[in-house]
Amino acid sequence: MTYAAKTLTNGGRELIAFRVGDQEFCVNIMSVREIRGWTPATPMPHAPSYMLGVINLRGAVLPIIDFSARLGMKPAEPTARHVIIVAQVGSQVVGLLVDAVSDILTVSQADIQPTPEIASEVERNFARGVLAIEGRMICLVELDTVFPYDEREAA
């Protein structure tokens, strides 16, 4: 695997799991700066369709990305129950709109299964593996692949 995750003394990795629609995803906990409640975003002209707009985060402009729409799924209809995961992606900080944060996982490399070959091209591009934990299937996502450098610059 080429992704970087926090490595614990026992060789485990910490990931943060969240829900988008009826699917679960997880990302490296080290890329997450904070989790906050939904705040309506100010739309930006000519922004990509998955960018909801920007919010003021303690004096900094934070672009808010609809994670569902970015993955090619049905766009979210934000409510007070949605959350924003503030994450570091490369040199930029972005807010990811998700339905809910569900768990903090400690996994080993052996827990991460390869993405199935029959997965859609979108899933293969973003997914770095699949975790089968406690009867749940959780897709491991590398944020740098979800938001390539040129798209982060556009945001």
Backbone torsions as a table, in degrees:
resi	resn	phi	psi	omega
1	MET	NA	144.6	-177.3
2	THR	-103.1	-2.8	-178.2
3	TYR	-81.6	157.4	177.1
4	ALA	-105.7	133.0	176.5
5	ALA	-137.1	157.3	178.2
6	LYS	-61.3	125.1	178.8
7	THR	-101.3	125.0	-179.9
8	LEU	-87.0	168.1	-178.0
9	THR	-61.6	-27.9	179.5
10	ASN	-89.5	9.0	178.4
11	GLY	89.0	-2.0	179.3
12	GLY	-78.8	166.3	177.8
13	ARG	-124.3	143.8	178.2
14	GLU	-101.4	129.1	179.7
15	LEU	-128.8	151.4	175.3
16	ILE	-107.4	126.7	-177.6
17	ALA	-101.1	144.4	179.5
18	PHE	-147.8	160.1	-178.9
19	ARG	-104.5	141.4	170.8
20	VAL	-135.7	111.1	-174.1
21	GLY	63.6	-130.8	179.5
22	ASP	-101.0	16.5	179.8
23	GLN	-114.1	154.0	176.2
24	GLU	-114.1	141.9	178.2
25	PHE	-130.6	163.4	173.5
26	CYS	-145.0	152.8	178.0
27	VAL	-135.0	162.8	176.7
28	ASN	-57.4	125.8	-178.8
29	ILE	-63.6	-25.2	-179.3
30	MET	-70.1	-18.2	177.5
31	SER	-87.2	-9.2	-177.9
32	VAL	-91.7	124.2	179.2
33	ARG	-91.9	-40.8	179.1
34	GLU	-165.3	166.0	176.5
35	ILE	-125.5	128.2	-176.6
36	ARG	-136.1	162.8	178.1
37	GLY	-70.6	163.4	-180.0
38	TRP	-63.5	134.2	173.3
39	THR	-127.5	126.9	178.7
40	PRO	-56.3	138.3	-177.0
41	ALA	-100.0	149.9	174.9
42	THR	-86.4	118.0	-178.6
43	PRO	-62.1	149.3	178.4
44	MET	-115.5	136.0	178.8
45	PRO	-65.5	144.4	177.1
46	HIS	61.1	22.5	178.7
47	ALA	-79.8	155.6	175.5
48	PRO	-58.6	153.9	-175.4
49	SER	-61.1	-26.0	-179.1
50	TYR	-86.1	-5.4	178.7
51	MET	-92.1	117.2	-177.7
52	LEU	-76.3	-24.9	-178.0
53	GLY	143.1	-153.6	-178.8
54	VAL	-130.3	154.3	172.2
55	ILE	-128.8	164.1	175.9
56	ASN	-92.6	114.2	178.1
57	LEU	-111.4	95.2	-179.7
58	ARG	49.9	47.4	176.8
59	GLY	89.6	-5.9	178.8
60	ALA	-108.0	144.8	177.4
61	VAL	-82.4	121.7	-177.3
62	LEU	-116.2	115.4	176.2
63	PRO	-70.4	137.4	179.9
64	ILE	-108.4	122.4	-177.3
65	ILE	-107.9	129.9	173.3
66	ASP	-77.9	102.3	-174.7
67	PHE	-59.9	-38.0	179.6
68	SER	-62.0	-49.2	-179.6
69	ALA	-65.1	-36.0	-179.4
70	ARG	-64.6	-31.3	178.7
71	LEU	-86.8	5.1	178.2
72	GLY	83.5	13.9	178.0
73	MET	-94.8	179.6	179.6
74	LYS	-60.5	129.8	179.1
75	PRO	-59.5	146.4	179.5
76	ALA	-74.7	153.2	170.3
77	GLU	-114.2	91.6	-170.6
78	PRO	-57.7	137.0	175.0
79	THR	-131.1	177.3	178.4
80	ALA	-63.0	-17.8	-179.5
81	ARG	-82.4	-16.2	178.4
82	HIS	-73.1	158.5	176.9
83	VAL	-129.1	159.2	176.6
84	ILE	-113.4	121.9	173.6
85	ILE	-93.0	114.2	178.1
86	VAL	-85.9	116.4	-172.7
87	ALA	-129.7	149.6	174.0
88	GLN	-89.5	120.6	177.7
89	VAL	-122.6	104.9	-174.0
90	GLY	63.6	-124.7	-179.3
91	SER	-97.3	2.4	-177.0
92	GLN	-114.3	149.4	174.9
93	VAL	-102.6	130.4	179.1
94	VAL	-130.7	158.0	174.8
95	GLY	-105.7	128.5	179.8
96	LEU	-106.0	117.4	177.6
97	LEU	-79.7	120.5	177.9
98	VAL	-132.4	165.2	-179.3
99	ASP	-69.0	-45.8	-178.8
100	ALA	-168.1	151.6	170.3
101	VAL	-88.2	130.1	-173.1
102	SER	-107.7	-26.0	-171.2
103	ASP	-169.8	159.2	165.0
104	ILE	-113.9	122.8	-174.0
105	LEU	-110.4	140.9	169.5
106	THR	-113.3	115.1	-175.8
107	VAL	-128.0	159.8	174.2
108	SER	-103.3	166.8	178.4
109	GLN	-57.8	-34.2	-179.0
110	ALA	-66.6	-22.4	179.5
111	ASP	-75.6	-17.5	-174.7
112	ILE	-93.0	113.7	179.3
113	GLN	-93.0	150.5	178.1
114	PRO	-65.6	152.3	176.7
115	THR	-66.4	130.3	-178.6
116	PRO	-58.4	143.8	179.7
117	GLU	-64.0	-24.9	-178.5
118	ILE	-84.7	-1.0	177.7
119	ALA	-63.5	156.2	179.4
120	SER	-65.3	161.5	179.9
121	GLU	-59.8	-38.2	179.1
122	VAL	-60.7	-47.1	-179.9
123	GLU	-63.3	-41.3	180.0
124	ARG	-66.0	-33.7	179.4
125	ASN	-68.7	-38.6	-174.6
126	PHE	-95.2	-33.5	-174.1
127	ALA	-78.3	136.1	175.9
128	ARG	-107.9	2.0	178.4
129	GLY	156.3	176.0	180.0
130	VAL	-129.9	136.4	176.3
131	LEU	-106.2	129.0	173.6
132	ALA	-107.8	96.6	-174.8
133	ILE	-128.2	128.4	175.2
134	GLU	50.4	42.5	178.5
135	GLY	75.9	7.6	-180.0
136	ARG	-109.1	147.4	173.2
137	MET	-109.9	116.8	-175.3
138	ILE	-121.2	125.9	-178.8
139	CYS	-86.9	123.0	177.5
140	LEU	-83.5	121.9	-175.9
141	VAL	-114.1	137.2	173.4
142	GLU	-100.2	114.5	-174.1
143	LEU	-61.8	-30.5	178.6
144	ASP	-62.9	-26.4	178.0
145	THR	-85.5	-25.9	178.5
146	VAL	-74.0	-35.0	-179.1
147	PHE	-127.3	80.8	178.4
148	PRO	-57.0	159.0	-174.5
149	TYR	-51.4	-46.0	-176.1
150	ASP	-65.5	-32.5	178.1
151	GLU	-76.1	-32.5	177.0
152	ARG	-65.5	-37.7	177.9
153	GLU	-63.7	-37.7	179.7
154	ALA	-66.3	-34.8	179.5
155	ALA	-69.7	NA	NA
